[in-house]
């Protein structure tokens, strides 16, 4: 078997060659990186003030303790109808959470396995 036959060997209906697929992956990754250099923002500079977090207009780096209810208030407000219904289901009991987890995982596995189709 020559090198050309080994690299481009095919089976009926299937073309599987890890070397060719690896080369294709590398070429696509390089094209994406090149396109990123062309089209992404050029005014971003690592290691400057651009990478610092925005602390509500304060320039001082203070260790803030921001509650999640304040941090995600827009998200919470947008999904308020959902959270009002779900809050009644949460009682703080870990056993209930584990039951919901097991139930959700079992439904997902049935859906993936085709058990409910």
C-alpha positions in Angstrom: 0.0 0.0 0.0 1.5 3.3 -1.0 1.4 6.4 1.1 -1.2 8.0 -1.2 -3.5 4.9 -0.9 -3.0 4.8 2.9 -3.9 8.5 3.4 -6.9 8.5 1.0 -8.3 5.0 1.8 -12.0 4.9 1.8 -14.7 2.4 2.6 -18.0 2.2 0.8 -19.9 5.3 1.8 -17.4 6.3 4.5 -14.4 8.5 4.4 -12.6 8.4 7.7 -9.0 9.4 8.1 -7.8 11.0 11.3 -4.8 12.6 9.7 -6.9 14.3 7.0 -9.5 15.4 9.6 -6.8 16.7 11.9 -5.3 18.8 9.1 -8.7 20.0 8.2 -9.4 21.0 11.8 -6.1 22.9 12.0 -6.8 24.7 8.7 -10.2 25.8 9.9 -8.9 26.9 13.3 -6.2 29.0 11.5 -8.8 30.5 9.2 -11.0 31.5 12.2 -8.0 33.0 14.0 -7.1 34.9 10.9 -10.6 36.2 10.5 -10.6 37.1 14.1 -7.5 39.3 13.7 -9.1 41.0 10.7 -12.6 41.6 12.0 -12.5 41.7 15.8 -11.9 44.9 17.8 -8.4 46.2 17.5 -8.7 48.8 20.3 -8.6 46.2 23.1 -5.3 46.1 24.9 -4.5 43.5 27.5 -3.0 44.7 30.8 -4.5 48.1 30.7 -7.5 49.7 32.5 -9.8 48.0 30.0 -9.6 44.7 31.8 -10.5 46.1 35.2 -14.1 45.4 36.4 -16.5 48.2 36.3 -17.3 49.0 39.9 -20.3 51.3 39.5 -18.1 54.2 38.5 -15.6 53.8 41.3 -12.0 53.7 40.1 -10.6 52.3 43.4 -10.2 48.6 43.6 -12.2 47.8 46.6 -13.2 44.3 47.7 -17.0 44.6 47.1 -19.5 42.2 48.5 -22.3 42.5 45.9 -25.3 40.3 46.6 -26.5 38.2 43.6 -30.0 39.8 44.0 -28.4 43.2 43.1 -26.0 41.8 40.5 -28.6 39.9 38.5 -31.6 42.2 39.1 -32.3 42.6 35.4 -32.2 38.9 34.8 -34.5 38.3 37.8 -36.9 41.0 36.7 -37.1 39.7 33.2 -38.0 36.2 34.5 -40.1 37.3 37.4 -43.1 35.3 36.3 -40.9 32.1 36.4 -39.3 32.9 39.8 -42.6 33.6 41.5 -43.8 30.0 40.6 -40.5 28.4 41.4 -40.0 30.1 44.8 -42.9 28.1 46.2 -41.2 24.9 45.3 -37.9 25.7 47.1 -38.0 24.9 50.8 -34.3 24.5 51.5 -34.4 20.7 52.0 -31.5 19.0 50.2 -33.5 15.8 49.8 -36.1 17.6 47.7 -33.4 19.0 45.5 -31.8 15.6 45.0 -35.2 14.1 44.1 -35.7 16.9 41.4 -32.2 16.3 40.1 -32.7 12.5 39.8 -36.1 13.1 38.1 -34.7 15.6 35.7 -31.7 13.4 34.8 -33.9 10.4 34.3 -36.2 12.3 31.9 -33.2 13.6 30.0 -31.8 10.1 29.7 -35.1 8.8 28.5 -35.4 11.5 25.9 -31.8 10.9 24.7 -32.3 7.1 24.6 -35.5 7.4 22.8 -37.6 5.9 25.6 -40.4 8.5 25.3 -40.5 8.8 21.5 
